[in-house]
Amino acid sequence: EPFNNISLTKKAERIKYDIRSCQIKMSEYADCLRSTYIDKVKGIITEAEFIDFSRDFNEKNRFTKKHLKFLNQNSKRLNFRLRKSSIKKQLLNFM
């Protein structure tokens, strides 16, 4: 039982790290899209290049959002299991 709880804790920590990574990626995609737009306005890239870049950024962002949703769901499940395990442990110690 204690080993299982440690394993759950490690999984929860990993998911928390992955969630933060996704949030950083999404922020970077938004920054890249803004930068690319500025390049288009300045004439550094063409309208067609901007459309291609923005389509790519939006696709990556959409995938990352889906992954983030999946991670958040798993995080909730793991946290529920950890709380359940902690309560169980407290009850066993109380007896």
Beta strands, then each sheet from edge to edge (+ up, - down):
end
